[in-house]
């Protein structure tokens, strides 16, 4: 039986999202195939062995439980990542980092696991780092000849030094509205839509509070289409799904609050030809950014022209019940438990 470490939590602002995803994965994975080792990473970056109830992960109470166990039985619960004593490799054959955002989805944890020599689910270091950075992702997609909207990058230092110059450059390059985002965050954290100069100034300041690298994107009046990806060398695409929502754009609250009114429709109500095009572009995008194992490619479908633009590539889509990745694969006959089994298989294959 494969000993599989499910790693969750982390230092990211998306810590709580990771906990929800971990509960979902732990509830669905086939326990007859895998001996599960649960490892939580606190917001301070401490790695803890956890053998308590799955439900306490979702509430955040797992941390106190794990720390009490460590105090009571240090010889059993002490975990060293890299040492000459008991290490992660001694208790796990493979790892599944169920993590979102910086310090978990950006290549940091992947680098640790690669140094130790443990196979892990998802992208290797390069693909993880690339897909975490929106500007680098867009540059690689464009270099591969794939459709992306226009964008420009600015840094905190130049915004603070001469915000008027930055705003003038943006106004010369784009029409209002524009979207302003931290380049190295997902889940719409720090994202805002600026309809005028004053809003743009505030948006730039908000974005660089999360990441000193800020990306400004042209506005595309569109529907939002999503396609899942599975596989290492020869990726395959899921059904195409669509998210719709009230309001001007899908911010963090809209994405993850049960009362936000967001709708996730699978399959998307688009023509078969357009769905085929989205799936083909998703596969091409996954190759361009070195996506491995699994991921999700998000598109804008422009309302006037029906042209598809690649918006983002996610290397660790959320697994919580309210998210779409699981539904995308269920629509083509792959249930959740089998999906997780494939992900572990791809990790061992690498």
ZAMARGU-4260 file (C-alpha; in steps of 0.2 Angstrom, whole numbers, plus 5000, padded with zeros to 4 digits):
<rodrens>
0) 5000/5000/5000 | 5007/5017/4995 | 5010/5029/5010 | 5003/5046/5004 | 5007/5062/5013
5) 4993/5074/5011 | 5001/5091/5014 | 4989/5106/5018 | 4989/5124/5026 | 5005/5134/5023
10) 5010/5152/5025 | 4999/5159/5011 | 4984/5170/5013 | 4975/5156/5005 | 4978/5145/5020
15) 4960/5142/5024 | 4956/5137/5006 | 4970/5124/5007 | 4961/5117/5023 | 4945/5115/5014
20) 4953/5107/4999 | 4962/5095/5010 | 4946/5090/5019 | 4938/5087/5002 | 4953/5076/4996
25) 4954/5066/5012 | 4935/5062/5012 | 4936/5056/4994 | 4952/5047/4992 | 4952/5028/4991
30) 4959/5022/5009 | 4960/5004/5002 | 4974/5010/4991 | 4983/5023/5001 | 4989/5024/5019
35) 4986/5042/5022 | 4999/5053/5032 | 4992/5070/5036 | 5004/5084/5037 | 4999/5102/5041
40) 5009/5118/5038 | 5005/5132/5050 | 5004/5150/5045 | 5021/5152/5053 | 5028/5139/5042
45) 5030/5125/5055 | 5027/5107/5048 | 5016/5096/5060 | 5011/5078/5059 | 4993/5076/5062
50) 4983/5060/5065 | 4967/5067/5072 | 4949/5069/5064 | 4948/5076/5046 | 4934/5087/5052
55) 4946/5097/5063 | 4957/5102/5048 | 4942/5112/5041 | 4939/5121/5057 | 4958/5125/5059
60) 4958/5115/5076 | 4970/5103/5069 | 4985/5114/5074 | 4982/5114/5092 | 4978/5095/5092
65) 4995/5092/5082 | 5005/5103/5094 | 4998/5094/5109 | 5002/5077/5102 | 5020/5083/5098
70) 5022/5089/5116 | 5016/5073/5123 | 5025/5061/5112 | 5039/5070/5103 | 5048/5054/5098
75) 5032/5049/5089 | 5027/5066/5081 | 5043/5075/5079 | 5045/5078/5060 | 5061/5083/5052
80) 5060/5088/5033 | 5079/5087/5030 | 5090/5079/5044 | 5099/5063/5048 | 5085/5057/5059
85) 5067/5053/5055 | 5062/5063/5039 | 5047/5064/5028 | 5054/5051/5017 | 5054/5039/5031
90) 5035/5040/5033 | 5029/5043/5015 | 5031/5036/4998 | 5023/5050/4989 | 5016/5067/4993
95) 5001/5077/4988 | 5003/5096/4991 | 4985/5102/4993 | 4990/5120/4994 | 4986/5136/4986
100) 4995/5152/4983 | 5013/5157/4988 | 5024/5145/4998 | 5014/5130/4992 | 5008/5132/4974
105) 5023/5142/4967 | 5037/5129/4968 | 5042/5131/4986 | 5035/5115/4993 | 5039/5106/4977
110) 5057/5111/4978 | 5058/5104/4996 | 5050/5087/4990 | 5061/5086/4975 | 5077/5089/4986
115) 5071/5075/4998 | 5067/5063/4983 | 5048/5061/4986 | 5037/5059/4971 | 5023/5072/4972
120) 5007/5076/4964 | 5006/5091/4951 | 5019/5102/4943 | 5037/5102/4945 | 5046/5117/4951
125) 5047/5126/4935 | 5028/5124/4930 | 5023/5129/4948 | 5033/5144/4948 | 5028/5150/4930
130) 5009/5147/4933 | 5010/5157/4949 | 5016/5172/4940 | 5003/5180/4929 | 5014/5190/4919
135) 5027/5176/4915 | 5012/5165/4911 | 5006/5177/4898 | 5023/5180/4891 | 5025/5161/4888
140) 5008/5159/4881 | 5010/5173/4868 | 5028/5166/4864 | 5019/5150/4860 | 5007/5159/4848
145) 4992/5157/4860 | 4979/5171/4862 | 4980/5182/4877 | 4974/5199/4881 | 4985/5214/4882
150) 4995/5218/4898 | 5009/5228/4906 | 5019/5226/4921 | 5024/5238/4934 | 5033/5237/4951
155) 5030/5244/4968 | 5045/5255/4968 | 5041/5264/4951 | 5023/5266/4957 | 5028/5274/4973
160) 5041/5284/4965 | 5030/5292/4951 | 5012/5285/4951 | 5007/5299/4939 | 5020/5293/4926
165) 5013/5275/4928 | 4995/5280/4927 | 4999/5291/4911 | 5008/5275/4903 | 4993/5265/4907
170) 4981/5277/4900 | 4991/5278/4884 | 4991/5259/4883 | 4973/5255/4888 | 4955/5262/4888
175) 4946/5261/4904 | 4941/5250/4913 | 4956/5240/4916 | 4960/5226/4928 | 4974/5228/4941
180) 4981/5212/4949 | 4996/5206/4960 | 5006/5196/4948 | 5010/5182/4960 | 4993/5178/4968
185) 4978/5168/4963 | 4960/5167/4969 | 4957/5185/4964 | 4966/5191/4979 | 4970/5210/4977
190) 4962/5211/4961 | 4951/5226/4956 | 4943/5234/4941 | 4947/5252/4939 | 4935/5263/4929
195) 4944/5280/4931 | 4960/5288/4936 | 4957/5289/4954 | 4951/5271/4955 | 4967/5266/4946
200) 4978/5274/4958 | 4969/5265/4972 | 4970/5249/4963 | 4989/5250/4960 | 4992/5253/4979
205) 4981/5239/4984 | 4989/5227/4972 | 5007/5230/4977 | 5002/5227/4995 | 5001/5208/4990
210) 5015/5208/4977 | 5028/5221/4972 | 5025/5215/4954 | 5009/5222/4948 | 5000/5217/4931
215) 4988/5229/4922 | 4976/5220/4910 | 4965/5226/4896 | 4946/5224/4900 | 4938/5210/4889
220) 4919/5210/4889 | 4917/5191/4891 | 4910/5175/4898 | 4922/5165/4908 | 4926/5147/4902
225) 4936/5134/4912 | 4944/5118/4906 | 4953/5105/4917 | 4970/5096/4912 | 4976/5079/4917
230) 4992/5070/4912 | 5011/5072/4911 | 5018/5070/4893 | 5002/5068/4884 | 4989/5079/4893
235) 4970/5077/4891 | 4957/5090/4893 | 4940/5089/4902 | 4923/5095/4897 | 4922/5114/4896
240) 4913/5123/4911 | 4907/5141/4914 | 4906/5152/4929 | 4894/5166/4930 | 4891/5178/4944
245) 4882/5195/4949 | 4892/5210/4950 | 4906/5217/4939 | 4919/5204/4941 | 4923/5188/4951
250) 4932/5194/4966 | 4938/5183/4981 | 4921/5184/4990 | 4911/5180/4975 | 4922/5164/4971
255) 4921/5157/4989 | 4906/5163/4998 | 4891/5152/4998 | 4879/5167/4997 | 4888/5176/4983
260) 4876/5170/4969 | 4890/5162/4958 | 4885/5149/4946 | 4896/5135/4940 | 4889/5126/4924
265) 4896/5110/4917 | 4896/5108/4902 | 4896/5126/4897 | 4882/5132/4886 | 4893/5135/4871
270) 4894/5127/4854 | 4903/5110/4852 | 4915/5118/4840 | 4920/5132/4853 | 4921/5119/4867
275) 4933/5109/4856 | 4943/5125/4853 | 4944/5128/4871 | 4950/5111/4875 | 4963/5112/4861
280) 4970/5128/4868 | 4970/5122/4886 | 4981/5107/4881 | 4993/5119/4871 | 4993/5131/4886
285) 4998/5117/4898 | 5013/5112/4887 | 5018/5131/4885 | 5020/5133/4904 | 5026/5115/4908
290) 5010/5110/4917 | 5012/5092/4924 | 5000/5081/4932 | 4984/5092/4933 | 4978/5109/4932
295) 4965/5121/4925 | 4965/5133/4911 | 4954/5149/4912 | 4947/5158/4897 | 4938/5174/4892
300) 4926/5171/4878 | 4923/5188/4871 | 4904/5192/4869 | 4905/5202/4853 | 4918/5191/4843
305) 4917/5174/4852 | 4936/5174/4852 | 4944/5164/4866 | 4958/5172/4876 | 4968/5163/4889
310) 4966/5172/4906 | 4976/5161/4918 | 4983/5143/4921 | 4981/5136/4939 | 4993/5122/4944
315) 4983/5117/4959 | 4964/5120/4957 | 4954/5121/4973 | 4946/5104/4978 | 4932/5111/4989
320) 4914/5106/4985 | 4910/5123/4978 | 4924/5123/4965 | 4922/5117/4947 | 4938/5106/4944
325) 4929/5090/4950 | 4914/5094/4940 | 4923/5096/4924 | 4930/5078/4925 | 4914/5071/4932
330) 4906/5077/4916 | 4917/5066/4905 | 4914/5050/4917 | 4928/5052/4929 | 4922/5052/4947
335) 4931/5061/4961 | 4940/5046/4969 | 4946/5039/4952 | 4952/5057/4948 | 4963/5057/4964
340) 4969/5040/4960 | 4975/5046/4943 | 4984/5061/4951 | 4994/5050/4962 | 4998/5039/4948
345) 5005/5053/4937 | 5016/5058/4952 | 5023/5040/4953 | 5025/5040/4934 | 5036/5056/4935
</rodrens>
